[in-house]
Amino acid sequence: MSTNQFLPLVEKIKTEGKCLEGGILKVDSFINHQIDPIMLQLMCEEFARRFSNVHVDKIMTIEASGIAPAVVLGYLLKKPVVFAKKKKPSTMANMLTTEVYSFTKQKSYTVCCSKEFIKEGEDILFIDDFLANGNAAKGMIELVEKAGAKIVGMGFLVEKAFQNGGQMLEKLGHRVESLAVIESLDNCTITFKE
Ligand code: 5GP
């Protein structure tokens, strides 16, 4: 696991991040509601640098908050971006589906993606806003495997190391790059991993 902290993001979280009950970090002022495009560009340039030695055919994410960083990274790498949908569109043919348990909403939902947009043999870079227990990431690995494609890397803006998703993904053999790694949110204090 990379504990290589991306300092501009760490500073932004220190000034604007808020802790909520239950180990949730609220970053609504620049990631999850209002979006700071300058910070987004900086973060995606850092992803591009960290994954520069990896062959990527396509970037994948899950709606909604992963879409902005995935698109900016896709723009930088000049690669297409596909987002898995949380609601099954009635018009979608050849659908791949998987179940994902949501930590923030405390319920399971079905994630789907058309086979048209993940093809056998493709190298997929997965991007998302947060890594907590890794359920969303696990669901995406399943979707990509069902399509016969391969995950070549997983990038997260923020990883909450106390929830062990990173360890789980690395045990499965995945390369994980998290730009800011949080050690603890105990007592509503944001502590970054050393
Ligand atoms: P996981 O599936 O890894 O348990 O959780 C990842 C997903 O849950 C992310 O896509 C994100 O939407 C949401 N999430 C988990 N923890 C947090 C958090 O502390 N803050 C925010 N804003 N979203 C979170």
Boltz pocket constraint, residues with backbone or C-beta under 6 A from the ligand:
constraints:
  - pocket:
      binder: B
      contacts: [[A, 23], [A, 24], [A, 25], [A, 26], [A, 27], [A, 32], [A, 65], [A, 101], [A, 102], [A, 103], [A, 104], [A, 128], [A, 129], [A, 130], [A, 131], [A, 132], [A, 133], [A, 134], [A, 135], [A, 136], [A, 137], [A, 160], [A, 165]]
      max_distance: 6.0
